[in-house]
Amino acid sequence: GGIDSLEVLHNHTTDKMPRGPKKHLKRVNAPKHWMLDKMGGVFAPRPSAGPHKLRECIPLVILLRNRLKYALTGREVTQILMQRLVAVDGKVRTDQTFPAGFMDVVSIERTNEQYRLLYNVKGRFTLHRIKPEEAGYKLCKVKRAQVGPAGVPFVGTHDGRTIRYPHPDIKVNDTVKVDLASGKIVDSVKFGVGNLAMITGGRNLGRVGIVKHVEKRPGSHTIVTIEDLAGHTCSTRVENVFTIGLGKKALVTLPRGAGVRLTIVEQGAVAARK
């Protein structure tokens, strides 16, 4: 009637979970917007822990090899990075799986190029070429605004920054313009009706428009309605809305198409004109 001692021993040895964080990422399981081919190997570069989430970032190896075509292999990417030629947000990064994400400024010293990572209308990361004067700052969405130890107020941003002593008017969901050299806030834009915003998650990822309506649903998600330049409206949760400008004026230059999603018929007409 008692439990067999061998069975107990077996359960002890096999029901053990692996220790620590995962170190691999299968190719098929990699985020779709990296656009890796299914047959190009078994694994994909797993992004390191860093300022952006695993499924909302793009590792430097994919930026340099698959997007910018500066390298043919992962090994070449390592050689480029180890020469300290690539900086993200003004800081040299040598980790080839460093997670670069939305609004990050990637600068390559040797070629004198600066790019800002933005979403295109298809919801994929696009490396938007910017001028050196625009590469000195980035926009950050405020994720939390709190008072820390010793009564020091601070805000936490979407890219993992903690900025102390912000202006008291800055609240959650607002956008702050951060100077990359000093890490200080130089300007801020309130989240609210009438301002320009980009959708950074969900089905309408990458669309840009004016916030028309904010519907608070107690106990549920706040829903924001956005109207783009073509007059199309779409709704999404407030977590997915990133304010990028005051009124119709954006604080950063936008990629081609200015965040207006075309229907398939309109896309066909544009292609025919070309």
Buried (B, 14 or more C-beta within 10 A) or exposed (E): EEEEEEEEEEEEEEEEEEEEEEEEBEBEEBBEBBEBEEEEEEBBBBBBEBBBEBEBBBBBBBBBBBBBEBBEEBEBBBEBBEEEBBBBBBEEBBBBBBBBBBBBBBBBEEEEBBBBBBBBBEBBBBBBEBEEEBBBBBBBBBBEBEEEEEEEBBBBBBBEBEBEEBEEEBBBBBBBBBBBEEEBBEBBBBBEEEBBBBBBBBEBBBBBBBBEEBEEEEEEEBBBBBBBEEEBEBBBBBBBBBBBBBEEEBBBEBBEBBBBBBEEEEEEEEEEEE
